[in-house]
Amino acid sequence: MKHHGSMRGLFGLGLSVLALVANSTQMGAQEARSEAAAEVSEIVAGATEYMVPMRDGIELATNVFLPEGDGPFPTVLQRTPYQKDGRMYATVNKRYTSAGYALVVQDVRGMFRSEGEYRPFQDDREDGFDSVSWIGEQSWCDGNIGMSGASAMGITANLAATMNPPGLKAAYVVVAPQSMFDQSTFINGVFKEADVGNWLRRQGAGDRAAELQARPIMDDEWREFDLIHFIDRIDIPMYNIAGWYDIFLQGGINNFVQLQNEGREGARGNQKLLVGPFGHGNLSGDLGYGRDGSMIAGFAEELRWFDHWLKGMDNGIMEEPPVKYFMMASARKDARSEANEYKTGDNWPPAHTPTRLYLADGGGLARNAPKAEGSSASFTFDPADPVPTLGGANLTLDRGPMDQREVGDRTDYLRYQTEPLTEDVVIAGPVSMELWASTDGPDTDFMVKLVDVYPDGYEALLLDSPFRTRYRKGRNPEDVEMMTPGEPALLDINLWSTAITFEKGHRIAVHVTSSNSPRFEINPNNGDLPRPGEQETRIAENTVHHDSSHASAIVLPVVLPDASMIADPTTAEGESAAQ
């Protein structure tokens, strides 16, 4: 059954981000939409479809699932690019309707049965506002509306919330970024080729991939729709879910921290954060965290959250600590440590001391700064022979704490590690790398990994991040500065956050190289930006410095169980248990 309405969007669900990978069309955007729409000839069982008009007259296909009874009902909306008539909604809707909620699921603009041009996330602020407004006008809605969803659906929820549509009272967002520019599309100026490029092509927006890759500098178009420029307008309670191995890990954390501590009146103090040991899909490798390692676990508190904020139930959820995070530890599937457990906190990050471990000559990682002059390690970076991607925060590739020994003994891959730890080292919070590096050309990339080395040699990848040297001073047009060949420069690399116990007998390791393919685009080393197709490249001689004048160090958030929050991390120094 199809109806035409006035204005207002809907609610959806999205228990599986694997839909991202399943959607693997390679067609153009409009061709993809028309063919997809033709294939969706039947509305999912139990739904009534409405064509909801947006402010420009474009109508978006919207499914409504209602509970039994006369209503009106509190309503949950999800806006999805993955097809509102997916078979899972025939059963998933009952999770909401049986709890007394109307569920609304909408195809975003240009996808499946919705009209218009698909421009990923560019229209979702206004379309989100119009959709929520329409819901509030319907007789079956009691005026209490929430938004929910994972990944792309979480992004559409975040963007709608920046518009403060009438009736939107709360949101439950699972694995979504704060910045499409610097967390989703690029990391430190390096394009996420495998995830962003492949995802856009599978969404039928392949032309958009090349357009985005060519825009690593902040511009007006990024400012028009990127959440980070509008997050201060959000005025509702939000529950953010993040994963330690997820592609949007830092976004969920940042959203919580900003809204909880600096948000508007309706947002400040009303946020929740859960960070689990999962990725954007099932983890690969020999480590595992049982049920806690599934992103689906992130939805466990969703209905409690909405019961409180949409139904007014006093269910105790707001009396519980605002932060719940998983402290990882040794996690071999056949011998998982008991130190793997959830912890709670009043804010993020927990109390800690930023502690430097310095790269040392000969591949050491030491608590004391180097005293020698001239210590360094050089390697040849050939764009035609990149280091292969092995795990990490991936969407379309194998993900998680995979064994970096599989990289092999490459001459362009540097390993630094402590001696076996004589006691546990517990970290929780932001991790960064102060890398002194040089190159013999105008520009290159460096890749840094934080690794937990097991007693048997397994090199479990925890965090990794690329860095393009020309952006060492920032990503605005005036910040770009090429390297002076042979001159060391300090690269301040944000590796995002983690929480892990490096157990006694393990080693803490830092790996440094200049490529990670196909996850990231490959720098041609000649000053040109990477682009699709054949491109002239040059072989670069890259150097990592670790002497008294150029002390490269990983900065770890070593937890102090009895300490108060560290207000000024630049003045807080500590020592690790690395011997």
C-alpha positions, 0 to 999 in steps of 0.5 A: 500500500502506498500513500502520499504525505506532507513532509517528514521522514522516518526511522529505521534500524540497521543491526548489521553493518555487513549490508555495507559490503553486501551492497556491491553494485558497480553501476553509475549513481542514477543507473544504480537507483533506477535498476535497484528500484525496479528490483524492489517490486514488493514492500517488505511484509508488515509495512505501509509505504508512504512517499514523503515530500521534501522541501524541494518536492522530491519524495522519499519512500518511507515504510511505517510499521505500527504496533497493535492498538490505537496509538499514538506511539513513540516513534523510531526512525532510521534513514538508510542507503541500503534498502528499506525493504530488505528482508531483515525488516520483516522480523526486525520491525517486531523488536520495536513494535512489540515494545510499543514503538512505531518504526519508520524506515526510509530510503535516502534520496536517490536510492531504491524507491526514493526520488532524486539524485544520490549524493552520499550524506550531502542532503541528509541534514535537510532531508532528516529534518523534513522527515522527522517533521513529517512523522510528528504530524502523523496521527499515529505518532505521539510527538516523541521521536528518536533516531537510530542506526549503525554506520551510514544510518548513524551518520544520517541520524547525526546529521538530522540532529544538527537541525534540531527538528521538532519532536526529535527527543533522542538518538542511538548512534552505532559506529559513526564518525564525527568528520566525514572529511578527516575520519571517514574519507581521509586520515591525516590527508591520505585517502581511504581507497579500499573503504571509501573508494570501494564503498562508493563504487558499490553504492553506484557513486563511483564518480564521487570517489575520484572527486573526493580523492582530489579534495584532501584540503578543507573547502566550502563543500566539506564545511556545508555538510560535515558533522564536525561543523554543526555538532555544536547545534545538537540539543538532544541526548545521544548514546554513541557506540564505538568499537576499538577496531572500527573505522569510525572509532574516534568519531563516536568518542569525540561526539560523546566528549564534545556533547557531554562536556560542551554541548547545548543544554539538552545535550550536555550531561545527557550523553552515553558512550560504549566502546566495545572490542569489535570492528565494522564487521567480524574480526579476522586473525587469531584473537577474539572477544566472544560475544563482546566482539560483535557490533550487534552487542552495541544495540543492547541498550537501545530500547532502554535508552528510548524507553527513558527519553521517549516514554519517560520511564524511570528505568535507571539508565541515567543513574548508571556511569556515562562511559562503559568501555572494554579493557582488552588484554591477551585474547587468543581464541583458545586462551583468552585472559580474564583481564578482558572486561568492561569498565565504567567511568564518569567521562572519557578518557580515564585518568592517565599519564601520557607516557613516552616510549622512545624509538631507539637505535637497533629496534628498541623501544625505551622509556628514556630519551635517546642521548646519542646524536645521528641515530636513524634508520632509512628505507627505500619506499617504492610505490610499485611495491607497497606494504600489504594491508593486514587487518586494522580498522577496515570495512571492505578488507579483513579487519582487527588485530591480525598478525603483522608477522605476515608482512615479512622481513621487508627492508621498508618496514621498521620494527621497534619493541620493548623487552618482555614486560616485567609487569602489566602495563595498562593504557586507556585513552588517546595514543599519538606518535611524535615521529621525526622523519625526513625524505629525499623528495618533496612529499611522502607518507609514513605509516605508524602501527601500535602492536601488542607482541605476544610471547610466541611472537604474534604481532597483534595490530591495535592501532595504525594511522597514515600521515602525509608529510605535506600536511604536517602543519594542517589541512587548510590551503595555507597550511600545505608545505612540501618537505625540504629534502633530507631535513627532519620534520616533526610529524604529530600523528594521531593514532586515535584511542584504545584501552588494553592491558599489555600483559607481563611477558608481552612486548609493546611495539611500534612499526613504521613504514610508508605504505599500507595497500590497498587500504590507503592510496599510495603516495607517488613521492613526487609532489603530485597527489595520487589519482586513479589510473597510471601515474608517474612515481618516484622511489623515495629514500625515507628516514626515521630519526631517533637521536637526542635532537630528534627523539621520536616517541609513541605517547601512551595513556598509562592508567593511574588507578588512583589519580585524578584526571590529567588536565595538561598532558603536555606537562604530565610525564611518566614511566612505563613498566617496559624494561 
